[in-house]
Amino acid sequence: MQLEEGKTYDFYIRSTCDNGYGYSEWSGPNGLYADQNKNLCMAPDYANYFMNYDFFGDPSSVEITFSDPGNCMSFEMNIVNDGQSVNANPTEFVHSKTIAYTGLSYPANYDFYVRVICLDGSNTAWYSPLNISYQ
């Protein structure tokens, strides 16, 4: 179910009877105010990264965070060498708005891409790209 922030929705509820007699009567309406977007298929609109360094001052990982204005919590993402196509590496499917990458080549520049996987299985456009200077 998709809910848009700032709108009120009416829900009706009924039960399925175990004894084969069908359904109960409808109960409702039961009102719900959506104080945030839920399951709307909206593309990420912000991404940022933070570098982690080891004891010697060399980068050890990059942590990336991004927005999910529709609160879908299903994403496809990829990190590729600077200027490469989003399809240059296999994509990852995750359920978090934060991801950390380790084992990247140093020094190098990368492009990070992310998109939302919608409830119907379609995808939003790629948030493209977040340029990362792994230096």
Residue, then its C-alpha position, 0 to 999 in steps of 0.5 A: m500500500q502506498l501512502e502520501e505524506g499529509k493525506t488522510y486515508d480511510f480503511y475498512i476491515r473484515s475477517t475471513c471466517d474459519n468455518g467456511y461461512g465466508y466473511s464478517e461484516w465490514s468494520g470502518p471507516n478507520g481513519l489514518y493520517a500519513d505523517q510521512n511518505k510510505n512505499l511511494c516510488m520516489a528516486p533518491d534525491y540526496a547522497n553523500y559519503f564519508m571517508n574512513y582512514d586507517f592508522f597510517g592515514d590511508p583510506s580504509s573504506v568509504e561510507i555512503t548514505f542517501s535519502d529515500p523520500g518514499n520510505c520504500m527501503s529496497f535499493e539497487m546500487n553500484i560503485v564503478n570507476d570514474g566515468q564508467s557506465v553504471n552497468a560496468n560492475p554487478t549491482e547490489f540489492v540492499h535494504s539500507k540507506t547506508i553502505a560501506y565499501t572496502g578494498l577499493s583501489y587507492p588513490a582513485n575516483y569512483d562513481f556511486y549510483v543508487r535507485v529505488i526498487c518499487l513495490d511493483g518491481s519497477n525501478t526509479a531512475w538512477y541517482s547519478p552519480l555521486n563522485i567519490s575521491y578515494q584519496 
